[in-house]
Amino acid sequence: MIEHIQEHRRCALWSFMGSGKTATTLTAGDAIELADGDFYPALALGPLRVARKVWSEETQKWEHTQAIDVSKVIGDVGARHDAFNRDAQIYSMNYENVQWLVETLKERKRGLPFKSIICDESRKLKAFRLKQGGAMTRALAEIAWHKNIRHFIELTGTPSPNGLKDLWGQLWFLDRGQRLGLTYDAFEQRWFAYKRVKDAVHAHKTHIQTVIQPGADAEIHALVRDLCMAVRAKDWFDIREPIYIPVRVDLPPAARKHYREMERDFFTRIEGHEIEAFAAAAKSQKLLQIANGAAYLDPDVESDDDPRARAFKVVHDAKIEALQSIVEEAEGMPVLVVYNFKSDLARLLKAFPEGRALKTEKDEDDFKAGLVPQLFVHPKSAGHGIDGFQYATNIIAFFGENWDMELRQQVIERIGPARQMQAGIDREVRVYDIIAEDTIDEDVLLRHESKKSVQDLLMDAAKRRREE
């Protein structure tokens, strides 16, 4: 992968989240910079969570990249200006601020300060069109082919055949239409067709659907092969075991304050509501709730089985943002999402309106049929008696953690490697754990790994945080 980036000034790496795309890019960039000083400064674009966290953390994981300084161009206008004005090797910024960046560069009437542009989760570029498309991609197009830009690198998950029509926008930033057509219309007319299909919900209705022509996928892959490198999990991992991918999030300052108060005092106040825990077990549940992003108001509620588990207050959306990145990375593959509390489910349904909670047999059947992009399940309801999910997906995300190891293992097994192979499907099973850093989430996962008792883990964690 490193040689691929070094060889091509404009290229794409297609691989799943957690496969090392960021570390590979940093390593290649560092090698190019040492060889000819031709990589930094670099602009690293991505979703807000990536801009805020991933690049700065990844540089510190590896000895050879720790000297790379990352400036986070995020936040309000003042904070963005301050971050942009300081010297750094990498400027990490969310896609939503690309227009602001281009306008700022025009106001300063100075040359482009970057030698490289890195687009993480480059599917964000799929909407680009020469005369239409999204405002963000049009703004990026103004600087993408500037004479100062030596390297343009795209990072994303491997596209599926049904997603190939989204490649044109991404490839334009690599070759200006040389391989897939100078315009999107030319690309679509060459490799796609239209057909009338019945509506999945209303059988008496039909709609026009774009379909790929026979053999077109092979032609497209052959044309982009020199610029795009795909990394398959089965080439690097034993797909007979699930691939566990931690997705770490930071609690915002206000949420961290509430978490610490509950951890220390069994009490916190959120928007005028007093939230209290009367015992260690209740505190454990309250901490899990805050880590997920919301807390029940009733101090006696320890479990969702309690009918009083209703009113809650939202504390943060960090995990919602992380799940959105996972869903985007899945590129159309349905995702099985495991939640822990009813408050989690309410927020998930609001954030993902096309998703559905597993309540009826129809919900189960629709997910198996690929009609539900995200199915939200509680481990108690999805651990037994459900079969066929392996045909729908190979991706499971734990939005919230649960102390019960058996429930966790059972819900993973709904799409597990054994079931994938039984279904005759040769693909890896990805298990994403969305973890709030320096919280009880880490203690729960440690229990799954070490099989220590809950009481011992909580006491160890309390002692460790007091010492810190």
LINDABEL-V291955 format. One record per helix or strand of 2 or more residues. SS is the DSSP state (a for helix, b for strand). FROM is the first residue (numbers start at 0). LEN is the number of residues. If there is no record, write none. Layout:
{{SS/FROM/LEN} {SS/FROM/LEN}}
This chain:
{{a/1/6} {b/9/5} {a/20/16} {b/41/5} {a/47/14} {a/62/3} {b/69/3} {a/76/9} {b/89/5} {a/94/14} {b/115/5} {a/121/4} {a/134/10} {b/150/6} {a/160/15} {a/183/8} {b/191/7} {b/205/7} {a/215/9} {b/227/3} {a/232/3} {b/242/7} {a/252/13} {b/266/4} {b/272/4} {a/279/13} {b/293/3} {b/311/3} {a/317/13} {b/334/5} {a/341/10} {b/355/2} {a/360/8} {b/373/5} {a/378/4} {a/388/4} {b/394/4} {a/404/9} {a/416/6} {b/429/7} {a/439/11} {a/453/14}}
